[in-house]
Amino acid sequence: MNGSDNPHLLVVDDDERLRSLLQRYLAANGFRVSAAADAAQARLLIKSIEFDGLVLDVMMPGESGFELVSDLRHRHDFPILMLTARGESADRISGLERGADDYLAKPFEPRELVLRLNGLLRRTRAQVPANREVRMGECLFDAERGELTRGGHRVKLTGAEQQLLKLFAANAGRPFSRAFLCEKLNLQLERSVDVQVTRLRRKIENDPKVPLYIQTVRGTGYVLVPDSVR
């Protein structure tokens, strides 16, 4: 790929050697790449440049990757992939709960990073049939635009949340297994699907603990039961 239409990524990592290697490798694989050594530099770049995706290290001096992703999710919906040297699933789940779309544990194969990023970007750009609107109480999801509003106000969605809601909207009333959703969302743990569903429920349901719209199907997974679809 060549030209300004190539996805523009921001790599945030305090390890200068890894940061430089990632810049070169991602650029060689068709991405435009900017880099920052910490959260403060990342914020300055994000204010002036519109990025298509973010590759973010967890352990950095000062503000951690966890803290940065939590804050960014209030204003930005670009996909975020977190890099972590930690192997504990609890740390990976924490990143997803804070708004990350995917994670990759160090050390990793650079080719896997490229594949995961391409998958995130494809999901972000994916479209479902036009004129598909789903009403869920105060919430309206426009699947063509990938926009969720609540009481007329737009609700920020992460790339993974948007893709999950698009899949549900295009198949309202059809239950999906956690294994199927893992495959569609390019997630490794079924628990990660639960995290994405929990985050969506917080944005849609009046009482996320007693969901009316994104319901759990015992022994299967989840199903969207909207008020109306058109």
Summary of the structure (lengths in Angstrom):
residues: 230
radius of gyration: 17.7
end to end distance: 37.5
largest distance: 52.6
contacts: 734
relative contact order: 0.11
helix: 40%
strand: 22%
